[in-house]
Amino acid sequence: MEIKGSDIQSKLNVYQSAQVQGKKLDTAKSEKPEAPTPQQDRVALSGRGRSIADAQRAMASVPDVRESLVSQIRNDLQNGTYVVDNQKAAEGILRESLVNQAAMM
C-alpha cells in the first residue's frame, strides 16, 4: 500500500485526536466522582399488597391448633364415643384434591 503525503497527515490527525480523547478519558477515570446524593428509600404497596398484608396479620392472630376441638376429640376417643362420618371424610378429601389441582394450573 502506498501512502501519499496528504494521506499521512489525515492519518496522523486521526491518531492525535484519538490520543487526546484517550487522555481525556484517562483523566476522567482518575478523577474522583462526585459523592452520590443520598436518597430515601420508599415503599408503596398496591391495594392488593395491602389486602395480602391485612390477611397475613389476621392469620397470625389465629392459633394453629384449636385446643377446644382437640380436647373434645381426645375425650371422645378415650370414652369410645368418637364416630367417623365416612361420607364427610371422603367429601373433604375430594374437595382438598380439587383445590390442589386447581392451584397447580
C-alpha positions in Angstrom: 0.0 0.0 0.0 1.4 3.3 -1.0 0.9 6.2 1.4 1.0 9.7 -0.1 1.7 12.9 1.8 -1.9 14.0 2.3 -2.9 10.6 3.5 -0.2 10.6 6.1 -1.4 13.9 7.5 -5.0 12.8 7.8 -3.9 9.5 9.5 -1.8 11.5 11.9 -4.7 13.8 12.7 -6.9 10.9 13.5 -4.2 9.3 15.6 -3.6 12.6 17.5 -7.3 13.2 18.1 -7.6 9.6 19.4 -4.8 10.2 21.8 -6.3 13.4 23.1 -9.6 11.7 23.6 -7.9 8.8 25.3 -6.1 11.2 27.7 -9.5 12.9 28.4 -10.9 9.5 29.2 -8.0 8.6 31.4 -8.2 11.9 33.3 -12.0 11.5 33.8 -11.4 8.0 35.1 -8.7 9.1 37.6 -10.8 12.0 39.0 -12.9 11.1 41.9 -16.6 11.0 41.0 -18.9 13.3 42.9 -20.4 11.8 46.0 -23.9 10.5 45.2 -26.8 12.3 46.7 -28.3 10.2 49.4 -31.8 9.1 48.6 -34.5 8.0 51.0 -36.0 4.5 50.4 -39.7 4.4 50.0 -42.1 1.5 49.9 -45.5 1.8 48.3 -48.0 -1.1 48.4 -50.7 -1.6 45.9 -54.3 -2.2 47.1 -53.7 -5.9 46.6 -50.5 -5.8 48.6 -52.3 -4.1 51.4 -55.0 -6.8 51.3 -52.4 -9.5 51.5 -50.7 -7.8 54.4 -54.0 -7.5 56.2 -54.8 -11.2 55.6 -51.3 -12.2 56.9 -51.9 -10.2 60.1 -55.3 -11.8 60.6 -53.9 -15.3 60.1 -51.1 -14.6 62.6 -53.7 -13.9 65.2 -55.4 -17.3 64.7 -54.0 -20.1 66.7 -52.5 -23.1 64.8 -54.3 -25.6 67.0 -57.9 -25.3 68.2 -57.4 -26.6 71.7 -61.1 -26.9 72.5 -61.7 -29.1 69.4 -58.7 -31.2 70.1 -59.6 -31.8 73.7 -63.2 -32.7 72.7 -62.0 -35.3 70.2 -59.4 -36.6 72.7 -62.2 -37.2 75.3 -64.4 -38.9 72.7 -61.6 -41.2 71.7 -60.9 -42.1 75.3 -64.5 -42.7 76.0 -65.0 -44.7 72.8 -67.7 -42.3 71.6 -65.8 -40.9 68.7 -67.7 -41.7 65.4 -66.2 -41.1 62.0 -68.5 -39.9 59.3 -67.1 -41.7 56.2 -69.1 -39.6 53.8 -68.0 -36.4 55.3 -64.3 -37.5 55.3 -64.5 -38.6 51.6 -66.0 -35.2 50.6 -63.2 -33.4 52.5 -60.5 -35.5 50.7 -62.1 -34.8 47.3 -62.5 -31.1 48.0 -58.9 -30.7 49.0 -57.7 -32.7 46.0 -59.7 -30.4 43.6 -58.3 -27.3 45.3 -54.8 -28.6 45.0 -55.3 -29.4 41.3 -56.8 -26.0 40.6 -53.8 -24.3 42.3 -51.3 -26.2 40.1 -53.0 -25.0 36.9 
